[in-house]
Amino acid sequence: MNVILRDKGAKLLTHITGYRSRVYKLVLFFLVVILAMIIISWTTSEHIGEPEIILSPEIITLIPKGSDDTFVPVLPSTLAAVQAEPSSDGSANSASLQVAEASAMVPILHSLKGISLYDNTEAVVAKKGYPLSFVQDPHLKEAFTYEYPDMNIGFQDDIVTFVQIPAKVGHVQINDQRISLTITDVKRLLGEPDFVAEDGIIFQRDEKLIKLFIAPETQELIAIDYYDLSST
């Protein structure tokens, strides 16, 4: 009789132990699933593919107004090179020499702050990370702008069409030359402008242009733009 009871007790104990083991495994499984969901949720919140914040396209077509505290992006001026008038070179030989020296120093405009007009969106994201906002052009479906804290980058058909940096950033890199973002320092690097427009001055190297947008009333620098002649 005692042997039978011991056998039943042993079987009951084995059954209970097995049941507890299965319960523990289920609990552990659910804990792992919950932990995985938390990690995935955190990761996706930290690394969002394309930001979903969409700003009004008007922000990239307004003429800058007010103080330097707020920068309103400006697209490269249409027909800038066509409408602009050649700047006066005067009669001083020293001025012509400075222009020649500047052209020799920077004969080609490869990039502005590391961004080339040959870059695509993938290359830009690799260099700058994902933008703070994405602005779709209201007129061209294939044109859009990536907005970063320190610059705006325009695209068409996935290729960079312009790079724009507000003056308040304080510095800029033209090709591999890092300079202060002032009219004086840009002229020191590039020489006298090739064109003078109503809203700024333009430096041209082959088909590539750099334009300084200048407030007519104060003659203060608003922004620097880098774009191709075909964009005008």
CYANA upper distance limits for C-alpha pairs under 8 A (distance plus 0.5 A):
  1 MET  CA      5 LEU  CA      6.85
  2 ASN  CA      6 ARG  CA      6.59
  3 VAL  CA      7 ASP  CA      6.67
  4 ILE  CA      8 LYS  CA      6.69
  5 LEU  CA      9 GLY  CA      6.51
  6 ARG  CA     10 ALA  CA      6.52
  7 ASP  CA     11 LYS  CA      6.65
  8 LYS  CA     12 LEU  CA      6.54
  9 GLY  CA     13 LEU  CA      6.50
 10 ALA  CA     14 THR  CA      6.62
 11 LYS  CA     15 HIS  CA      6.59
 12 LEU  CA     16 ILE  CA      6.63
 13 LEU  CA     17 THR  CA      6.52
 14 THR  CA     18 GLY  CA      6.56
 15 HIS  CA     19 TYR  CA      6.62
 16 ILE  CA     20 ARG  CA      6.64
 17 THR  CA     21 SER  CA      6.66
 18 GLY  CA     22 ARG  CA      6.82
 19 TYR  CA     23 VAL  CA      6.74
 20 ARG  CA     24 TYR  CA      6.58
 21 SER  CA     25 LYS  CA      6.70
 22 ARG  CA     26 LEU  CA      6.68
 23 VAL  CA     27 VAL  CA      6.66
 24 TYR  CA     28 LEU  CA      6.55
 25 LYS  CA     29 PHE  CA      6.53
 26 LEU  CA     30 PHE  CA      6.74
 27 VAL  CA     31 LEU  CA      6.69
 28 LEU  CA     32 VAL  CA      6.70
 29 PHE  CA     33 VAL  CA      6.78
 30 PHE  CA     34 ILE  CA      6.61
 31 LEU  CA     35 LEU  CA      6.57
 32 VAL  CA     36 ALA  CA      6.59
 33 VAL  CA     37 MET  CA      6.72
 34 ILE  CA     38 ILE  CA      6.76
 35 LEU  CA     39 ILE  CA      6.75
 36 ALA  CA     40 ILE  CA      6.63
 37 MET  CA     41 SER  CA      6.54
 38 ILE  CA     42 TRP  CA      6.64
 39 ILE  CA     43 THR  CA      6.56
 40 ILE  CA     44 THR  CA      6.63
 41 SER  CA     45 SER  CA      6.71
 42 TRP  CA     46 GLU  CA      6.77
 43 THR  CA     47 HIS  CA      6.57
 44 THR  CA     48 ILE  CA      6.19
 49 GLY  CA    130 TYR  CA      8.01
 50 GLU  CA    130 TYR  CA      7.47
 51 PRO  CA    130 TYR  CA      8.11
 51 PRO  CA    131 PRO  CA      7.77
 51 PRO  CA    132 LEU  CA      7.40
 51 PRO  CA    133 SER  CA      6.70
 51 PRO  CA    134 PHE  CA      7.46
 52 GLU  CA    133 SER  CA      7.99
 52 GLU  CA    134 PHE  CA      8.12
 53 ILE  CA    132 LEU  CA      8.30
 53 ILE  CA    133 SER  CA      6.08
 53 ILE  CA    134 PHE  CA      7.30
 54 ILE  CA    133 SER  CA      6.72
 54 ILE  CA    134 PHE  CA      6.25
 54 ILE  CA    135 VAL  CA      6.47
 55 LEU  CA     59 ILE  CA      8.06
 55 LEU  CA    133 SER  CA      7.45
 55 LEU  CA    134 PHE  CA      7.56
 55 LEU  CA    135 VAL  CA      6.34
 56 SER  CA    135 VAL  CA      7.51
 57 PRO  CA     61 THR  CA      7.75
 57 PRO  CA    135 VAL  CA      6.42
 57 PRO  CA    136 GLN  CA      6.96
 57 PRO  CA    137 ASP  CA      6.75
 57 PRO  CA    138 PRO  CA      7.05
 58 GLU  CA     62 LEU  CA      6.80
 59 ILE  CA     72 VAL  CA      6.98
 59 ILE  CA     73 PRO  CA      6.97
 60 ILE  CA     72 VAL  CA      7.58
 60 ILE  CA     73 PRO  CA      5.48
 60 ILE  CA     74 VAL  CA      5.94
 60 ILE  CA     75 LEU  CA      6.77
 61 THR  CA     73 PRO  CA      7.66
 61 THR  CA     74 VAL  CA      6.29
 61 THR  CA     75 LEU  CA      6.91
 62 LEU  CA     72 VAL  CA      7.26
 62 LEU  CA     73 PRO  CA      7.68
 62 LEU  CA     74 VAL  CA      7.01
 63 ILE  CA     72 VAL  CA      7.69
 63 ILE  CA     73 PRO  CA      8.42
 63 ILE  CA     74 VAL  CA      6.98
 64 PRO  CA     71 PHE  CA      7.45
 64 PRO  CA     72 VAL  CA      5.71
 64 PRO  CA     73 PRO  CA      7.69
 64 PRO  CA     74 VAL  CA      7.69
 64 PRO  CA    222 ILE  CA      8.01
 65 LYS  CA     72 VAL  CA      8.05
 66 GLY  CA     70 THR  CA      7.99
 68 ASP  CA    167 ALA  CA      8.45
 68 ASP  CA    168 LYS  CA      7.07
 68 ASP  CA    222 ILE  CA      8.03
 69 ASP  CA    168 LYS  CA      8.29
 71 PHE  CA    166 PRO  CA      7.02
 71 PHE  CA    168 LYS  CA      8.45
 71 PHE  CA    222 ILE  CA      8.37
 73 PRO  CA    152 ASN  CA      7.91
 73 PRO  CA    164 GLN  CA      8.23
 73 PRO  CA    166 PRO  CA      8.21
 74 VAL  CA    164 GLN  CA      8.39
 75 LEU  CA    162 PHE  CA      8.35
 75 LEU  CA    164 GLN  CA      8.43
 76 PRO  CA     80 ALA  CA      8.24
 76 PRO  CA    162 PHE  CA      7.66
 76 PRO  CA    211 LYS  CA      8.38
 76 PRO  CA    225 ASP  CA      6.98
 76 PRO  CA    226 TYR  CA      8.40
 76 PRO  CA    227 TYR  CA      7.57
 76 PRO  CA    231 SER  CA      8.31
 76 PRO  CA    232 THR  CA      7.81
 77 SER  CA    232 THR  CA      7.22
 78 THR  CA    231 SER  CA      7.93
 78 THR  CA    232 THR  CA      5.04
 79 LEU  CA     83 GLN  CA      6.30
 79 LEU  CA    232 THR  CA      4.96
 80 ALA  CA     84 ALA  CA      6.29
 80 ALA  CA    197 ALA  CA      7.62
 80 ALA  CA    232 THR  CA      6.54
 81 ALA  CA    195 PHE  CA      7.50
 81 ALA  CA    202 ILE  CA      8.13
 81 ALA  CA    229 LEU  CA      7.95
 81 ALA  CA    232 THR  CA      7.66
 83 GLN  CA    197 ALA  CA      7.68
 84 ALA  CA    195 PHE  CA      6.08
 84 ALA  CA    196 VAL  CA      5.95
 84 ALA  CA    197 ALA  CA      5.00
 84 ALA  CA    198 GLU  CA      8.07
 85 GLU  CA    195 PHE  CA      5.92
 85 GLU  CA    196 VAL  CA      5.90
 85 GLU  CA    197 ALA  CA      6.91
 86 PRO  CA    194 ASP  CA      6.40
 86 PRO  CA    195 PHE  CA      4.88
 86 PRO  CA    196 VAL  CA      6.54
 87 SER  CA    193 PRO  CA      7.16
 87 SER  CA    194 ASP  CA      6.59
 87 SER  CA    195 PHE  CA      5.74
 87 SER  CA    196 VAL  CA      5.99
 89 ASP  CA     95 ALA  CA      7.60
 89 ASP  CA     96 SER  CA      7.58
 90 GLY  CA     95 ALA  CA      8.25
 92 ALA  CA     96 SER  CA      7.46
 93 ASN  CA     97 LEU  CA      6.69
 94 SER  CA     98 GLN  CA      6.70
 95 ALA  CA     99 VAL  CA      6.89
 95 ALA  CA    192 GLU  CA      8.49
 96 SER  CA    100 ALA  CA      6.74
 97 LEU  CA    101 GLU  CA      6.61
 98 GLN  CA    102 ALA  CA      6.59
 98 GLN  CA    191 GLY  CA      6.62
 98 GLN  CA    192 GLU  CA      8.29
 99 VAL  CA    103 SER  CA      6.61
 99 VAL  CA    190 LEU  CA      7.94
 99 VAL  CA    191 GLY  CA      5.07
 99 VAL  CA    192 GLU  CA      6.29
100 ALA  CA    104 ALA  CA      6.68
100 ALA  CA    191 GLY  CA      8.20
101 GLU  CA    105 MET  CA      6.69
101 GLU  CA    191 GLY  CA      8.13
102 ALA  CA    106 VAL  CA      6.62
102 ALA  CA    107 PRO  CA      8.42
102 ALA  CA    188 ARG  CA      7.93
102 ALA  CA    189 LEU  CA      6.43
102 ALA  CA    190 LEU  CA      5.44
102 ALA  CA    191 GLY  CA      5.38
103 SER  CA    107 PRO  CA      5.49
103 SER  CA    190 LEU  CA      6.92
103 SER  CA    191 GLY  CA      7.48
105 MET  CA    189 LEU  CA      8.12
105 MET  CA    190 LEU  CA      8.31
106 VAL  CA    189 LEU  CA      7.96
106 VAL  CA    190 LEU  CA      7.04
107 PRO  CA    205 ARG  CA      6.91
108 ILE  CA    205 ARG  CA      6.03
108 ILE  CA    206 ASP  CA      7.78
108 ILE  CA    208 LYS  CA      8.28
109 LEU  CA    174 ILE  CA      7.81
109 LEU  CA    175 ASN  CA      6.92
109 LEU  CA    205 ARG  CA      6.81
109 LEU  CA    208 LYS  CA      6.69
109 LEU  CA    209 LEU  CA      8.07
110 HIS  CA    116 SER  CA      6.66
110 HIS  CA    117 LEU  CA      8.41
110 HIS  CA    174 ILE  CA      8.26
110 HIS  CA    175 ASN  CA      5.91
111 SER  CA    115 ILE  CA      5.65
111 SER  CA    116 SER  CA      4.90
111 SER  CA    117 LEU  CA      7.58
111 SER  CA    174 ILE  CA      6.58
111 SER  CA    175 ASN  CA      5.43
111 SER  CA    226 TYR  CA      8.40
112 LEU  CA    116 SER  CA      7.18
112 LEU  CA    163 VAL  CA      7.40
112 LEU  CA    172 VAL  CA      7.86
112 LEU  CA    173 GLN  CA      6.26
112 LEU  CA    174 ILE  CA      5.38
112 LEU  CA    175 ASN  CA      6.63
112 LEU  CA    226 TYR  CA      7.12
113 LYS  CA    172 VAL  CA      6.52
113 LYS  CA    173 GLN  CA      5.02
113 LYS  CA    174 ILE  CA      6.71
113 LYS  CA    175 ASN  CA      7.82
114 GLY  CA    127 LYS  CA      8.50
114 GLY  CA    173 GLN  CA      7.64
114 GLY  CA    174 ILE  CA      8.44
114 GLY  CA    175 ASN  CA      7.59
115 ILE  CA    119 ASP  CA      7.37
115 ILE  CA    124 VAL  CA      7.57
115 ILE  CA    163 VAL  CA      7.80
116 SER  CA    160 VAL  CA      7.76
117 LEU  CA    159 ILE  CA      7.65
117 LEU  CA    160 VAL  CA      5.48
117 LEU  CA    161 THR  CA      6.51
117 LEU  CA    162 PHE  CA      7.41
117 LEU  CA    227 TYR  CA      7.58
117 LEU  CA    228 ASP  CA      8.06
118 TYR  CA    159 ILE  CA      6.98
118 TYR  CA    160 VAL  CA      6.86
119 ASP  CA    123 ALA  CA      6.19
119 ASP  CA    124 VAL  CA      6.98
119 ASP  CA    159 ILE  CA      6.45
119 ASP  CA    160 VAL  CA      6.26
120 ASN  CA    124 VAL  CA      6.77
120 ASN  CA    155 PHE  CA      8.35
120 ASN  CA    158 ASP  CA      5.93
120 ASN  CA    159 ILE  CA      4.91
120 ASN  CA    160 VAL  CA      6.42
121 THR  CA    125 VAL  CA      6.61
121 THR  CA    155 PHE  CA      8.24
121 THR  CA    158 ASP  CA      6.32
121 THR  CA    159 ILE  CA      7.18
121 THR  CA    160 VAL  CA      7.99
122 GLU  CA    126 ALA  CA      6.68
123 ALA  CA    127 LYS  CA      6.79
124 VAL  CA    128 LYS  CA      6.30
124 VAL  CA    129 GLY  CA      7.77
125 VAL  CA    129 GLY  CA      4.87
125 VAL  CA    130 TYR  CA      5.94
125 VAL  CA    131 PRO  CA      8.31
131 PRO  CA    146 TYR  CA      6.06
131 PRO  CA    147 GLU  CA      5.98
131 PRO  CA    148 TYR  CA      5.65
132 LEU  CA    146 TYR  CA      8.06
132 LEU  CA    147 GLU  CA      6.29
132 LEU  CA    148 TYR  CA      5.96
132 LEU  CA    149 PRO  CA      7.78
133 SER  CA    146 TYR  CA      6.66
133 SER  CA    147 GLU  CA      5.75
133 SER  CA    148 TYR  CA      7.75
134 PHE  CA    144 PHE  CA      7.65
134 PHE  CA    145 THR  CA      6.36
134 PHE  CA    146 TYR  CA      5.52
134 PHE  CA    147 GLU  CA      6.81
135 VAL  CA    144 PHE  CA      6.04
135 VAL  CA    145 THR  CA      5.55
135 VAL  CA    146 TYR  CA      7.11
135 VAL  CA    147 GLU  CA      8.14
136 GLN  CA    141 LYS  CA      7.78
136 GLN  CA    143 ALA  CA      7.05
136 GLN  CA    144 PHE  CA      4.89
136 GLN  CA    145 THR  CA      7.00
137 ASP  CA    141 LYS  CA      6.99
137 ASP  CA    142 GLU  CA      8.36
137 ASP  CA    143 ALA  CA      5.92
137 ASP  CA    144 PHE  CA      5.58
137 ASP  CA    145 THR  CA      8.03
142 GLU  CA    155 PHE  CA      8.43
142 GLU  CA    156 GLN  CA      5.89
142 GLU  CA    157 ASP  CA      5.81
142 GLU  CA    158 ASP  CA      8.12
143 ALA  CA    154 GLY  CA      7.87
143 ALA  CA    155 PHE  CA      6.00
143 ALA  CA    156 GLN  CA      4.75
143 ALA  CA    157 ASP  CA      7.16
143 ALA  CA    158 ASP  CA      8.48
144 PHE  CA    154 GLY  CA      6.40
144 PHE  CA    155 PHE  CA      5.93
144 PHE  CA    156 GLN  CA      7.12
145 THR  CA    152 ASN  CA      7.21
145 THR  CA    153 ILE  CA      6.07
145 THR  CA    154 GLY  CA      4.79
145 THR  CA    155 PHE  CA      6.53
146 TYR  CA    152 ASN  CA      6.29
146 TYR  CA    153 ILE  CA      5.67
146 TYR  CA    154 GLY  CA      6.83
146 TYR  CA    155 PHE  CA      8.49
147 GLU  CA    151 MET  CA      6.92
147 GLU  CA    152 ASN  CA      5.09
147 GLU  CA    153 ILE  CA      7.03
148 TYR  CA    152 ASN  CA      6.33
150 ASP  CA    165 ILE  CA      6.85
150 ASP  CA    166 PRO  CA      7.64
150 ASP  CA    169 VAL  CA      6.76
151 MET  CA    163 VAL  CA      7.70
151 MET  CA    164 GLN  CA      6.03
151 MET  CA    165 ILE  CA      5.03
151 MET  CA    166 PRO  CA      7.26
152 ASN  CA    163 VAL  CA      6.47
152 ASN  CA    164 GLN  CA      5.61
152 ASN  CA    165 ILE  CA      7.08
153 ILE  CA    160 VAL  CA      7.34
153 ILE  CA    161 THR  CA      8.14
153 ILE  CA    162 PHE  CA      6.34
153 ILE  CA    163 VAL  CA      5.18
153 ILE  CA    164 GLN  CA      6.87
154 GLY  CA    160 VAL  CA      6.17
154 GLY  CA    161 THR  CA      5.86
154 GLY  CA    162 PHE  CA      5.54
154 GLY  CA    163 VAL  CA      6.93
155 PHE  CA    159 ILE  CA      5.68
155 PHE  CA    160 VAL  CA      4.88
155 PHE  CA    161 THR  CA      5.61
155 PHE  CA    162 PHE  CA      7.63
156 GLN  CA    160 VAL  CA      7.07
156 GLN  CA    161 THR  CA      6.82
161 THR  CA    227 TYR  CA      6.48
161 THR  CA    228 ASP  CA      7.43
161 THR  CA    231 SER  CA      7.50
162 PHE  CA    225 ASP  CA      7.33
162 PHE  CA    226 TYR  CA      6.01
162 PHE  CA    227 TYR  CA      5.01
162 PHE  CA    228 ASP  CA      7.92
163 VAL  CA    225 ASP  CA      6.15
163 VAL  CA    226 TYR  CA      5.61
163 VAL  CA    227 TYR  CA      7.14
164 GLN  CA    223 ALA  CA      7.32
164 GLN  CA    224 ILE  CA      6.21
164 GLN  CA    225 ASP  CA      4.95
164 GLN  CA    226 TYR  CA      6.95
165 ILE  CA    169 VAL  CA      7.67
165 ILE  CA    172 VAL  CA      8.39
165 ILE  CA    223 ALA  CA      6.07
165 ILE  CA    224 ILE  CA      5.90
165 ILE  CA    225 ASP  CA      7.12
166 PRO  CA    222 ILE  CA      6.56
166 PRO  CA    223 ALA  CA      4.65
166 PRO  CA    224 ILE  CA      6.94
167 ALA  CA    171 HIS  CA      8.31
167 ALA  CA    181 LEU  CA      6.64
167 ALA  CA    182 THR  CA      7.94
167 ALA  CA    221 LEU  CA      6.56
167 ALA  CA    222 ILE  CA      5.76
167 ALA  CA    223 ALA  CA      5.31
167 ALA  CA    224 ILE  CA      7.53
168 LYS  CA    222 ILE  CA      8.41
169 VAL  CA    181 LEU  CA      8.04
170 GLY  CA    180 SER  CA      6.43
170 GLY  CA    181 LEU  CA      5.57
170 GLY  CA    182 THR  CA      8.17
171 HIS  CA    178 ARG  CA      7.65
171 HIS  CA    179 ILE  CA      6.22
171 HIS  CA    180 SER  CA      4.67
171 HIS  CA    181 LEU  CA      4.83
171 HIS  CA    182 THR  CA      8.41
172 VAL  CA    178 ARG  CA      6.21
172 VAL  CA    179 ILE  CA      6.10
172 VAL  CA    180 SER  CA      6.67
172 VAL  CA    181 LEU  CA      6.06
173 GLN  CA    177 GLN  CA      5.81
173 GLN  CA    178 ARG  CA      4.65
173 GLN  CA    179 ILE  CA      6.73
174 ILE  CA    178 ARG  CA      6.92
174 ILE  CA    179 ILE  CA      8.35
179 ILE  CA    185 ASP  CA      7.12
179 ILE  CA    186 VAL  CA      8.01
180 SER  CA    185 ASP  CA      6.72
180 SER  CA    186 VAL  CA      8.35
181 LEU  CA    185 ASP  CA      7.33
181 LEU  CA    186 VAL  CA      7.47
182 THR  CA    186 VAL  CA      6.72
182 THR  CA    221 LEU  CA      7.38
183 ILE  CA    187 LYS  CA      6.65
183 ILE  CA    212 LEU  CA      8.02
183 ILE  CA    221 LEU  CA      7.22
184 THR  CA    188 ARG  CA      6.60
185 ASP  CA    189 LEU  CA      6.81
186 VAL  CA    190 LEU  CA      6.48
186 VAL  CA    191 GLY  CA      8.17
187 LYS  CA    191 GLY  CA      5.19
187 LYS  CA    192 GLU  CA      6.28
187 LYS  CA    193 PRO  CA      7.87
190 LEU  CA    203 PHE  CA      7.71
192 GLU  CA    203 PHE  CA      8.24
193 PRO  CA    201 ILE  CA      6.51
193 PRO  CA    202 ILE  CA      5.90
193 PRO  CA    203 PHE  CA      5.37
193 PRO  CA    204 GLN  CA      8.33
194 ASP  CA    201 ILE  CA      8.21
194 ASP  CA    202 ILE  CA      6.35
194 ASP  CA    203 PHE  CA      5.66
194 ASP  CA    204 GLN  CA      6.76
195 PHE  CA    201 ILE  CA      6.36
195 PHE  CA    202 ILE  CA      5.52
195 PHE  CA    203 PHE  CA      7.29
196 VAL  CA    200 GLY  CA      6.77
196 VAL  CA    201 ILE  CA      5.03
196 VAL  CA    202 ILE  CA      6.73
197 ALA  CA    201 ILE  CA      6.24
197 ALA  CA    202 ILE  CA      8.03
198 GLU  CA    216 PRO  CA      7.97
199 ASP  CA    213 PHE  CA      6.24
199 ASP  CA    214 ILE  CA      6.16
199 ASP  CA    215 ALA  CA      7.15
199 ASP  CA    216 PRO  CA      6.95
200 GLY  CA    211 LYS  CA      7.28
200 GLY  CA    212 LEU  CA      5.87
200 GLY  CA    213 PHE  CA      4.94
200 GLY  CA    214 ILE  CA      5.28
200 GLY  CA    215 ALA  CA      8.17
201 ILE  CA    211 LYS  CA      6.20
201 ILE  CA    212 LEU  CA      5.91
201 ILE  CA    213 PHE  CA      7.41
201 ILE  CA    214 ILE  CA      8.21
202 ILE  CA    209 LEU  CA      7.23
202 ILE  CA    210 ILE  CA      6.25
202 ILE  CA    211 LYS  CA      4.88
202 ILE  CA    212 LEU  CA      6.98
203 PHE  CA    209 LEU  CA      6.17
203 PHE  CA    210 ILE  CA      5.66
203 PHE  CA    211 LYS  CA      6.79
204 GLN  CA    208 LYS  CA      6.39
204 GLN  CA    209 LEU  CA      5.07
204 GLN  CA    210 ILE  CA      7.03
205 ARG  CA    209 LEU  CA      6.87
207 GLU  CA    228 ASP  CA      6.28
207 GLU  CA    229 LEU  CA      5.67
207 GLU  CA    230 SER  CA      8.13
208 LYS  CA    226 TYR  CA      7.95
208 LYS  CA    227 TYR  CA      6.54
208 LYS  CA    228 ASP  CA      5.14
208 LYS  CA    229 LEU  CA      6.48
209 LEU  CA    226 TYR  CA      6.27
209 LEU  CA    227 TYR  CA      5.93
209 LEU  CA    228 ASP  CA      6.34
209 LEU  CA    229 LEU  CA      7.05
210 ILE  CA    224 ILE  CA      7.47
210 ILE  CA    225 ASP  CA      6.05
210 ILE  CA    226 TYR  CA      5.07
210 ILE  CA    227 TYR  CA      7.10
211 LYS  CA    224 ILE  CA      6.20
211 LYS  CA    225 ASP  CA      5.61
211 LYS  CA    226 TYR  CA      7.05
212 LEU  CA    221 LEU  CA      7.38
212 LEU  CA    222 ILE  CA      7.96
212 LEU  CA    223 ALA  CA      6.47
212 LEU  CA    224 ILE  CA      5.11
212 LEU  CA    225 ASP  CA      6.98
213 PHE  CA    221 LEU  CA      6.58
213 PHE  CA    222 ILE  CA      5.87
213 PHE  CA    223 ALA  CA      5.77
213 PHE  CA    224 ILE  CA      6.68
213 PHE  CA    225 ASP  CA      8.25
214 ILE  CA    219 GLN  CA      6.07
214 ILE  CA    220 GLU  CA      6.01
214 ILE  CA    221 LEU  CA      5.05
214 ILE  CA    222 ILE  CA      5.95
214 ILE  CA    223 ALA  CA      7.93
215 ALA  CA    219 GLN  CA      5.48
215 ALA  CA    220 GLU  CA      5.90
215 ALA  CA    221 LEU  CA      6.95
215 ALA  CA    222 ILE  CA      7.03
216 PRO  CA    220 GLU  CA      8.37
227 TYR  CA    231 SER  CA      7.35
228 ASP  CA    232 THR  CA      7.95
